[in-house]
Amino acid sequence: MRIEAKTPLSPFHCPIQFRRLTRPEFDEISRLVMAHVFASQNELGRLCDEAVYQNDVALRLEAAGLGPVAKEMPVTVAWRDFVKTYYLDLVVRAAFICEFKALAALLGEHDSQLLHYLLLTNVPHGKLVNLRPPSVEYRTVNAVVSAEERRSFILVADRWRPQTSRCRELMDLLTELLEAWGAFLDYRLYEEALIHFLGGESRVRQRVPLVRAGFPLGTQAAALLTDSIAFRVTALAPAARDGYETHLRHFLALTPLTTLHWVNLHHHKLQFVTLTR
């Protein structure tokens, strides 16, 4: 089922109005910013914390006349009474977003984090930099989907078997969140909002016992709709889904739960799957 959102996107609040750069404009600012990133690592070395590099590069950019430069710029996502705020490491000239890391290596999850920020701010390009390696590691992240395109998604529910009103509430809530915010955002944001509206962390996030062949193995946190029904939210590409389902079934078999509702968000597709013992 294809769903077209009927309501406007809920506000993504930010103190500044971002200016959308063309790719040549972005590349020019990127060249200037990266020169100061390299200079920062050359002078400070490789062992400083992320915040230290962030502060140092901001000072260098301002001194070079490349301001205004904003640090820890808040971006707030809201819907009904749910509010979550993210902080952008560095914003240059109200247009260029730079995310700093000080890690052994950049991972795909860091690209996803910056992409999430770009989608929230409707900015097409951003820079990810890592100052821990011997040579500064950096790459450009591009947001290739528009706000309008994100509000169209396909609901796949042929394997969905709701047992209670709480199960139906789960689907309704997530559909409404996608209509409000659009797709493609970090799946953990949708999960956090679902937990909020389903009763909050203290009620929904519970530890369940795991037992194999009659031997207790300990407990593990799970998101519960009822005492016997859990749910899990992921954002897996098609190639990874089958293998993940096998592991979900292994997990379910170790617990006293009867049902696990699996929600997978991948680009325009929202898939609901019900797994039972």
C-alpha positions as CSV (number, residue, x, y, z in Angstrom):
1,M,0.0,0.0,0.0
2,R,1.5,3.4,-1.0
3,I,0.8,6.2,1.4
4,E,1.0,9.9,0.5
5,A,1.1,12.1,3.6
6,K,-1.8,14.5,3.8
7,T,-0.4,16.8,6.5
8,P,2.6,19.1,6.4
9,L,5.8,17.9,7.9
10,S,6.0,18.6,11.6
11,P,8.4,21.5,12.4
12,F,12.0,20.7,12.7
13,H,13.1,23.7,14.7
14,C,16.5,25.4,14.4
15,P,17.5,28.9,15.5
16,I,18.9,29.7,12.1
17,Q,17.5,29.6,8.6
18,F,19.8,27.4,6.6
19,R,20.9,28.6,3.2
20,R,21.1,25.9,0.5
21,L,24.4,25.8,-1.3
22,T,24.9,24.7,-4.9
23,R,27.5,22.0,-5.2
24,P,30.2,24.4,-6.5
25,E,29.5,26.7,-3.5
26,F,29.7,23.8,-1.1
27,D,32.9,22.5,-2.6
28,E,34.5,26.0,-2.3
29,I,33.6,26.3,1.4
30,S,34.6,22.7,2.0
31,R,38.1,23.5,0.5
32,L,38.5,26.4,2.9
33,V,37.2,24.6,6.0
34,M,39.4,21.5,5.3
35,A,42.5,23.6,5.1
36,H,41.9,24.7,8.7
37,V,41.0,21.1,9.8
38,F,44.4,19.9,8.5
39,A,46.1,22.9,10.2
40,S,44.3,22.0,13.5
41,Q,45.6,18.4,13.4
42,N,49.1,19.5,12.4
43,E,49.3,21.8,15.4
44,L,47.3,19.9,18.0
45,G,48.3,16.4,17.1
46,R,46.0,13.4,16.9
47,L,45.2,12.7,20.6
48,C,42.7,15.5,21.5
49,D,39.1,15.0,22.1
50,E,36.5,15.8,19.4
51,A,35.3,18.9,21.2
52,V,38.8,20.3,21.3
53,Y,39.2,20.1,17.6
54,Q,35.7,21.5,17.1
55,N,36.6,24.6,19.2
56,D,40.0,25.0,17.5
57,V,38.6,24.8,14.0
58,A,35.8,27.3,14.9
59,L,38.4,29.8,16.2
60,R,40.5,29.4,13.1
61,L,37.6,29.9,10.7
62,E,36.4,33.0,12.5
63,A,40.0,34.4,12.5
64,A,40.2,33.8,8.8
65,G,37.0,35.7,8.2
66,L,34.9,32.6,7.3
67,G,32.3,33.2,10.0
68,P,29.8,33.3,11.3
69,V,30.6,29.9,12.8
70,A,28.1,28.3,15.2
71,K,29.0,25.4,17.5
72,E,26.5,22.8,18.9
73,M,23.6,24.2,16.9
74,P,20.4,22.7,18.2
75,V,17.9,21.1,15.9
76,T,14.6,20.0,17.5
77,V,12.2,17.4,16.3
78,A,8.7,17.6,17.7
79,W,5.3,15.8,17.3
80,R,2.5,16.1,19.8
81,D,4.2,16.1,23.1
82,F,7.4,14.3,21.9
83,V,10.4,16.5,21.6
84,K,14.0,15.5,20.8
85,T,17.0,17.8,20.2
86,Y,20.1,17.1,18.2
87,Y,23.2,19.2,18.1
88,L,25.2,20.0,15.0
89,D,29.0,20.2,15.7
90,L,29.8,23.1,13.4
91,V,27.7,25.3,11.1
92,V,29.6,27.7,8.9
93,R,27.9,30.7,7.3
94,A,24.4,29.2,8.1
95,A,24.9,26.8,5.2
96,F,27.8,24.3,5.7
97,I,27.4,21.5,8.3
98,C,30.6,19.8,9.5
99,E,30.5,16.8,11.9
100,F,33.6,16.0,13.9
101,K,34.9,12.6,15.1
102,A,38.0,11.5,16.9
103,L,37.9,7.8,16.4
104,A,40.1,5.0,14.9
105,A,38.0,5.1,11.7
106,L,34.8,6.4,10.3
107,L,32.0,3.9,10.0
108,G,28.7,3.8,8.0
109,E,26.8,4.8,11.1
110,H,28.6,8.1,11.1
111,D,27.5,8.8,7.6
112,S,24.0,7.9,8.6
113,Q,24.2,10.3,11.5
114,L,25.2,13.2,9.3
115,L,22.6,12.3,6.7
116,H,20.0,12.4,9.4
117,Y,21.0,16.0,10.3
118,L,21.0,17.0,6.6
119,L,17.4,15.7,6.2
120,L,16.3,17.5,9.4
121,T,17.7,20.8,8.2
122,N,16.9,20.3,4.4
123,V,20.6,20.8,3.6
124,P,21.9,18.9,0.6
125,H,25.5,18.3,1.5
126,G,27.6,18.0,4.7
127,K,31.2,17.2,5.7
128,L,32.3,14.4,8.0
129,V,35.8,14.6,9.4
130,N,37.8,12.4,11.7
131,L,41.0,13.8,13.3
132,R,42.3,10.7,15.1
133,P,44.0,8.8,12.1
134,P,47.5,9.8,11.1
135,S,46.0,11.6,8.1
136,V,42.7,13.4,8.5
137,E,39.9,11.2,7.3
138,Y,37.0,13.0,5.6
139,R,34.1,12.6,3.2
140,T,31.1,14.4,1.9
141,V,27.6,13.1,2.7
142,N,24.8,13.9,0.3
143,A,21.1,14.1,1.0
144,V,19.7,13.0,-2.4
145,V,16.0,12.8,-1.4
146,S,13.8,15.9,-1.0
147,A,11.4,16.6,1.8
148,E,8.5,16.0,-0.5
149,E,9.8,12.6,-1.7
150,R,10.4,11.5,1.9
151,R,6.7,11.9,2.6
152,S,5.7,9.1,0.2
153,F,6.2,5.6,1.5
154,I,4.9,2.0,0.9
155,L,3.4,0.0,3.7
156,V,3.9,-3.7,3.4
157,A,1.8,-5.7,5.9
158,D,1.1,-9.1,4.3
159,R,2.9,-10.8,7.2
160,W,1.4,-8.6,9.9
161,R,-0.8,-10.3,12.5
162,P,-2.0,-7.9,15.2
163,Q,-3.3,-9.7,18.3
164,T,-4.4,-6.7,20.5
165,S,-5.3,-3.1,20.3
166,R,-1.7,-2.3,21.4
167,C,-0.4,-4.0,18.2
168,R,-2.7,-1.9,16.0
169,E,-1.7,1.2,18.0
170,L,2.0,0.5,17.1
171,M,1.2,0.5,13.4
172,D,-1.0,3.5,13.6
173,L,1.6,5.5,15.5
174,L,4.4,4.7,13.2
175,T,2.3,5.5,10.1
176,E,1.4,8.9,11.6
177,L,5.1,9.6,12.5
178,L,6.1,8.9,8.9
179,E,3.3,11.1,7.6
180,A,4.4,13.9,10.0
181,W,8.2,13.6,9.6
182,G,8.7,11.7,6.4
183,A,10.8,8.6,5.9
184,F,14.7,8.2,5.7
185,L,15.4,9.6,9.2
186,D,17.4,7.6,11.8
187,Y,15.2,4.6,12.7
188,R,16.1,5.2,16.4
189,L,14.2,8.5,16.3
190,Y,11.0,6.7,15.3
191,E,11.6,4.0,17.9
192,E,12.2,6.5,20.6
193,A,8.9,8.3,19.7
194,L,7.0,5.0,19.6
195,I,8.2,4.1,23.1
196,H,7.3,7.5,24.3
197,F,3.7,7.3,23.0
198,L,3.2,3.7,24.0
199,G,3.9,4.5,27.7
200,G,7.5,5.6,28.1
201,E,10.8,3.9,28.8
202,S,9.8,2.7,32.3
203,R,6.7,0.9,31.0
204,V,7.8,-0.3,27.5
205,R,11.5,-1.0,27.9
206,Q,11.7,-4.1,30.2
207,R,14.1,-6.9,30.8
208,V,13.0,-10.4,29.8
209,P,14.6,-13.6,30.9
210,L,16.5,-15.8,28.4
211,V,16.5,-19.6,28.9
212,R,18.1,-22.3,26.8
213,A,17.3,-26.0,27.5
214,G,16.0,-25.1,30.9
215,F,19.1,-23.2,31.9
216,P,18.8,-19.4,32.7
217,L,21.1,-17.3,30.6
218,G,20.3,-13.9,32.1
219,T,18.0,-11.1,31.1
220,Q,17.9,-8.7,28.1
221,A,16.1,-5.5,27.4
222,A,13.2,-5.6,25.0
223,A,10.4,-3.1,23.9
224,L,7.1,-4.6,25.1
225,L,3.6,-3.9,24.0
226,T,2.2,-6.4,26.5
227,D,3.7,-8.9,28.9
228,S,3.9,-11.4,26.0
229,I,4.3,-9.3,22.9
230,A,7.5,-7.3,22.0
231,F,8.4,-5.2,19.0
232,R,11.7,-4.2,17.4
233,V,12.5,-1.5,14.9
234,T,15.3,-1.7,12.3
235,A,16.5,-0.1,9.1
236,L,17.9,-3.0,7.1
237,A,18.5,-3.2,3.4
238,P,16.7,-6.2,1.6
239,A,19.9,-8.2,1.5
240,A,20.2,-8.2,5.3
241,R,16.6,-8.9,6.2
242,D,16.5,-12.6,5.8
243,G,19.5,-13.3,8.0
244,Y,18.2,-10.9,10.6
245,E,14.9,-12.6,10.8
246,T,16.6,-15.9,11.6
247,H,18.3,-14.2,14.5
248,L,15.1,-12.6,15.7
249,R,13.5,-16.1,15.7
250,H,16.4,-17.5,17.7
251,F,16.0,-14.7,20.2
252,L,12.2,-15.2,20.5
253,A,12.7,-18.9,21.2
254,L,14.9,-18.1,24.2
255,T,12.2,-15.8,25.9
256,P,8.8,-16.4,27.4
257,L,7.4,-14.0,24.8
258,T,4.8,-15.4,22.4
259,T,5.1,-12.7,19.7
260,L,7.6,-10.3,18.3
261,H,6.5,-7.6,15.9
262,W,9.3,-6.6,13.6
263,V,9.2,-3.2,11.9
264,N,11.7,-2.5,9.2
265,L,12.2,1.0,7.7
266,H,14.2,1.0,4.5
267,H,14.0,4.2,2.4
268,H,10.4,4.4,1.1
269,K,9.3,0.9,2.4
270,L,7.8,0.4,5.8
271,Q,7.4,-3.4,6.5
272,F,5.6,-5.0,9.4
273,V,6.3,-8.7,10.1
274,T,4.8,-10.7,13.0
275,L,7.0,-13.6,14.3
276,T,5.5,-16.1,16.7
277,R,6.9,-19.0,18.7
